[in-house]
Amino acid sequence: MSYAVNSVGAWRAVTSPEDCLEGETYSEQQPPPAPIPAAEIVQQKIAELEATVTTSRLMDAVLGTDGGWLQGVQKQIADLKKTL
């Protein structure tokens, strides 16, 4: 199998060099996956943290029995958002 690779590292399978579009280069070896943008990684981490805030955790926070857990998660989320 052969590949057409664009300037940002994204690629697609092709059968010959003639299948490459403008701005793509032909490769007979599979290129590595394109890097994930840092902002996308941060947004994924924020979503993971937000998903840990369950109804049970919120009830514990309202009752004051979470030991500051919710506040800690909110701080982590705020710190991550500052990096975007």
C-alpha positions in Angstrom: 0.0 0.0 0.0 1.1 3.5 -0.7 0.3 6.9 0.9 -0.3 10.5 0.1 1.0 12.7 2.9 0.1 16.4 3.3 2.1 19.2 4.9 0.6 18.7 8.5 1.4 15.0 8.5 -2.1 13.7 7.8 -2.2 10.9 5.2 -4.4 8.7 3.2 -4.0 5.5 1.2 -3.4 5.8 -2.6 -2.6 3.4 -5.3 0.0 5.4 -7.2 1.8 8.8 -7.2 -0.8 10.1 -9.7 -3.4 9.9 -6.9 -1.7 12.5 -4.9 -3.4 15.9 -4.7 -1.6 19.3 -4.8 0.5 19.7 -1.7 0.8 16.0 -1.0 3.8 13.8 -1.3 3.9 10.2 -2.2 5.3 7.6 0.2 5.5 3.8 0.0 5.9 3.5 3.7 3.1 4.2 6.1 3.8 7.5 7.9 3.3 7.9 11.6 0.0 9.3 12.8 -0.3 13.0 12.8 0.3 14.6 16.2 -2.7 15.5 18.3 -2.7 19.3 18.9 -2.0 20.3 22.5 -5.3 22.1 22.9 -7.2 19.0 22.0 -5.3 17.0 24.6 -6.1 19.7 27.3 -9.8 19.7 26.2 -9.9 15.9 26.6 -8.4 16.1 30.1 -10.9 18.8 31.1 -13.8 16.5 29.8 -12.3 13.6 31.8 -12.2 15.7 35.0 -15.7 17.0 34.5 -17.0 13.5 34.0 -15.8 12.6 37.6 -18.2 15.2 39.0 -21.1 12.8 39.6 -24.4 13.5 41.4 -23.0 11.6 44.4 -19.9 13.8 44.5 -22.0 16.9 44.2 -24.2 15.7 47.1 -21.1 15.1 49.2 -19.9 18.6 48.4 -23.2 20.2 49.3 -23.2 18.3 52.6 -19.5 19.3 53.2 -18.4 15.7 53.4 -16.2 15.6 50.3 -13.0 16.9 52.0 -12.6 19.6 49.4 -12.6 17.1 46.6 -14.9 19.2 44.3 -12.9 22.4 45.0 -9.8 20.5 44.0 -11.3 19.3 40.7 -12.6 22.7 39.9 -9.1 24.2 40.5 -7.6 21.6 38.1 -10.1 22.4 35.5 -9.5 26.2 35.9 -5.7 25.7 35.6 -6.1 23.6 32.5 -8.4 26.2 30.9 -5.7 28.9 31.5 -3.4 26.9 29.1 -5.9 27.1 26.2 
